[in-house]
Amino acid sequence: MARPIAGPQTLLRSLNGRAILETLGRRGPLTRSELMAETGLSRTAVTQVLRMLESAGAVAPAGLDTDTRGPAASRVALHPRLGVAVAVHVDHHAAHVVLVDPTGAVRAEAHGAFPPHGDRVDHIVDLVGRCRALVAAPLLVAVVGVPGIVTADGGIRDDQGPDGGAFRSALAARLDCPVRVENDVNLAALAELTSGTGAELSSFALLLFDDALGGGIVIDGTLHRGFSGVAGEVMYVPQTPLPIGAPVLSEEVVADLALAHGRPVDAAAAEHLDAAAAGDPAALAMAAEMGRRIVLVAGTVGLVLDPEAFILGGTAAHPVLVDAVERVAAEYAAQLPLRFLVSSFGPEAPLVGAVGEASSALRVALFNSILPASDRRSR
């Protein structure tokens, strides 16, 4: 008969403590019985760990459970002032900042366009400051989604070239907490994978069209960033008769298509698609061309990776463009079947992904900071 592996009590306490912290962070306030059911720990183990966490100031009473039959049981939750994380979505025009607690609940939110000649870091720090003024808890970690290629060391490569990690370093210094920088489309793919259209798929490619067309690739349930962060830069997949390196679909491409079809060149893609929905022939022709380009990108990706489905996000999820994509895909179905689905989160997907990753990183930070302190007190 196999015997359980023996180990130091501090290790066992840490493992049990992590299980309870993760559960409270994921589920919110729970009774001891609910914690036992969620973690598989005994009542004695749950009681001991909660006593340890209470002494460390990590958990606090959270009312009574009056929904179940029998005597009301007390609930416990992570202490509301234990710590928060900030999730940031940066695009070419503005920044959106959200403060979240370990359960993923939004505690404060701010949004603002970048000033014409201002610094991005200054602007983000100002928005974070507005949020922190509303929440009495320390800021422990930040997750920032940005357009452009993000390297493994947090450097950003965009249309102004590589920054060598300068943006992340400056933001970390100003916020006084660790900062993780991630490609915005990758964060959108993580949102779909965790709780969106991709949750039931083993593999998919998110095609998100905002200012430009970007891809987020999930293989066997794991986000694929590539060796240097380039995976998913589908805007530059070669298409005939475009020259190598020319964008397949972007704001500039939409403006060129508008010029060619006699439409306003300064209108956003969504405005052209709305006009197409109203029956405008020139806008319908533009939508057909945009749909053709998206399908050819998907076909190229499909021949290499063969994902279970393609998820259309951002402006690509506009009903007119979805219809155009499906019509073009039907023409190629005999040679290369492609399945298209629509994003669960629309243009908010990158921010949803940043919130989810910030909440997860916050729970890890809390685990690393709480348990060593409580272990020292218990010795």
Beta strands, then each sheet from edge to edge (+ up, - down):
strand 1: 30-31
strand 2: 59-65
strand 3: 73-78
strand 4: 84-90
strand 5: 94-100
strand 6: 106-113
strand 7: 139-146
strand 8: 149-150
strand 9: 156-158
strand 10: 161-162
strand 11: 179-183
strand 12: 204-209
strand 13: 213-219
strand 14: 222-224
strand 15: 309-314
strand 16: 340-342
sheet 1: 1+ 3- 2+
sheet 2: 6+ 5- 4+ 7+ 11+
sheet 3: 8+ 9- 10+
sheet 4: 14+ 13- 12+ 15+ 16+
end
